[in-house]
Amino acid sequence: MSKISKPNLVNALKTDFEERLNDLLVQINDLEASKNSESKSTAGDKHEVGRAMAQNELDNLKKRFAELKGNLATLTQLDLSKSEQVKSGSLVKTKTAIFMLGLGVGRFTFQGETIFIISPISPVGRVLLGKKLGDTFFFNGKTHSIIELS
């Protein structure tokens, strides 16, 4: 993990989030334009069903956009300073996994490593909070040891 820099990881996450936000914005704009440009066909019910389906998709895209924007805001507010104890913003390595606490994003690949970006209130996040370098913890039926903490 020594090759993984928290600021570089956060920048990579920001870039990923921004790219996904841009993609969602394009999809939202395309769907709105498509929905608004449809002319009513003679099959009125079919047209209304199509518009309702498009509206549902639009609502889902807007919800994902808002969630991603919230994740980006949370990411920019993380305290990345080194700490003796696991806290939000910590990067934790065990023999089997690397975790970054701060927000619940899930699996993220960075510099060839799989890093689990997890919320401090997730099950493993709650177990990790307050732990120190060398501490062990029990999760998913296994004992894990913290071998690096930054």
C-alpha positions as CSV (number, residue, x, y, z in Angstrom):
1,M,0.0,0.0,0.0
2,S,3.0,2.3,0.4
3,K,2.7,3.0,-3.3
4,I,-0.9,4.2,-2.9
5,S,-1.1,7.9,-2.1
6,K,-4.4,8.9,-0.5
7,P,-4.5,12.3,-2.3
8,N,-3.9,10.5,-5.6
9,L,-6.6,7.9,-4.8
10,V,-9.0,10.7,-3.9
11,N,-8.1,12.5,-7.2
12,A,-8.8,9.4,-9.2
13,L,-12.1,8.9,-7.4
14,K,-13.0,12.6,-8.1
15,T,-12.1,12.1,-11.8
16,D,-14.2,8.9,-11.9
17,F,-17.2,10.6,-10.3
18,E,-16.9,13.7,-12.6
19,E,-16.8,11.5,-15.7
20,R,-19.8,9.5,-14.5
21,L,-21.7,12.8,-13.7
22,N,-21.0,14.1,-17.2
23,D,-22.2,10.8,-18.7
24,L,-25.4,11.0,-16.6
25,L,-26.0,14.6,-17.6
26,V,-25.7,13.6,-21.3
27,Q,-28.2,10.8,-20.8
28,I,-30.6,13.1,-18.9
29,N,-30.4,15.8,-21.6
30,D,-30.9,13.2,-24.4
31,L,-33.8,11.6,-22.7
32,E,-35.5,15.0,-21.9
33,A,-35.0,16.1,-25.5
34,S,-36.4,12.8,-26.8
35,K,-39.3,12.8,-24.5
36,N,-40.2,16.4,-25.3
37,S,-39.8,16.0,-29.1
38,E,-42.1,13.0,-29.4
39,S,-45.2,13.8,-31.3
40,K,-48.4,12.2,-30.2
41,S,-49.3,9.3,-32.4
42,T,-52.7,8.0,-33.2
43,A,-52.2,5.2,-30.6
44,G,-52.6,7.6,-27.7
45,D,-52.3,5.1,-24.9
46,K,-49.1,3.6,-26.4
47,H,-47.7,7.1,-26.5
48,E,-48.6,7.9,-22.9
49,V,-47.1,4.6,-21.7
50,G,-43.9,5.4,-23.6
51,R,-43.8,8.9,-22.1
52,A,-44.4,7.4,-18.6
53,M,-41.6,4.9,-19.1
54,A,-39.3,7.7,-20.3
55,Q,-40.2,9.8,-17.3
56,N,-39.4,6.9,-14.9
57,E,-36.0,6.5,-16.6
58,L,-35.4,10.2,-16.3
59,D,-36.3,10.1,-12.6
60,N,-33.9,7.3,-12.1
61,L,-31.1,9.1,-13.9
62,K,-31.7,12.2,-11.9
63,K,-31.6,10.2,-8.6
64,R,-28.3,8.6,-9.6
65,F,-27.0,12.0,-10.6
66,A,-27.9,13.5,-7.2
67,E,-26.4,10.6,-5.3
68,L,-23.2,10.8,-7.2
69,K,-23.0,14.5,-6.7
70,G,-23.5,13.9,-3.0
71,N,-20.7,11.4,-3.0
72,L,-18.4,13.9,-4.7
73,A,-19.2,16.5,-2.1
74,T,-18.5,14.0,0.7
75,L,-15.2,12.9,-1.0
76,T,-13.9,16.5,-1.1
77,Q,-14.6,17.0,2.6
78,L,-12.7,13.9,3.8
79,D,-9.9,14.5,6.3
80,L,-6.9,12.8,4.7
81,S,-4.5,13.5,7.5
82,K,-2.7,10.6,9.0
83,S,-4.0,9.3,12.2
84,E,-3.0,6.7,14.7
85,Q,-6.6,5.3,14.7
86,V,-8.9,4.3,11.8
87,K,-11.3,7.2,11.1
88,S,-13.2,8.5,8.1
89,G,-10.5,9.2,5.5
90,S,-8.2,6.4,6.6
91,L,-6.6,4.0,4.2
92,V,-6.4,0.5,5.9
93,K,-4.6,-2.5,4.6
94,T,-5.0,-6.1,5.8
95,K,-3.4,-9.2,4.4
96,T,-6.6,-9.7,2.3
97,A,-8.0,-6.3,1.4
98,I,-7.5,-2.5,1.3
99,F,-10.2,-0.3,2.6
100,M,-10.7,3.5,2.5
101,L,-13.3,4.8,4.9
102,G,-15.4,7.7,4.0
103,L,-18.3,6.9,1.7
104,G,-20.0,3.8,0.5
105,V,-18.9,3.4,-3.1
106,G,-17.7,-0.2,-3.2
107,R,-14.9,-1.7,-5.2
108,F,-12.6,0.7,-7.0
109,T,-9.5,-0.2,-8.9
110,F,-6.5,2.1,-8.5
111,Q,-2.9,1.5,-9.6
112,G,-3.7,-2.2,-10.1
113,E,-5.1,-2.7,-6.6
114,T,-8.7,-3.3,-5.6
115,I,-9.7,-0.9,-2.9
116,F,-13.0,-1.0,-1.1
117,I,-14.3,2.5,-0.6
118,I,-16.6,2.0,2.4
119,S,-18.8,4.0,4.6
120,P,-17.8,4.3,8.3
121,I,-21.4,3.1,9.1
122,S,-21.1,-0.1,7.0
123,P,-20.6,-3.3,8.9
124,V,-16.9,-3.5,8.2
125,G,-16.5,0.2,8.6
126,R,-18.0,0.1,12.1
127,V,-15.6,-2.7,13.0
128,L,-12.6,-0.8,11.7
129,L,-13.3,2.6,13.3
130,G,-10.9,3.3,16.2
131,K,-8.6,0.4,15.4
132,K,-4.8,0.9,15.3
133,L,-1.9,-0.5,13.3
134,G,-1.4,-4.1,14.4
135,D,-4.9,-4.5,15.8
136,T,-6.9,-7.5,14.7
137,F,-10.6,-7.7,14.1
138,F,-13.2,-10.3,13.3
139,F,-15.3,-9.9,10.2
140,N,-17.2,-12.4,7.9
141,G,-16.1,-15.3,10.0
142,K,-12.4,-14.5,9.7
143,T,-9.8,-12.7,11.8
144,H,-8.0,-9.9,10.0
145,S,-5.0,-7.8,11.1
146,I,-4.2,-4.2,10.2
147,I,-0.8,-4.2,8.6
148,E,-0.8,-0.6,7.2
149,L,-2.7,2.5,8.2
150,S,-2.5,5.9,6.7
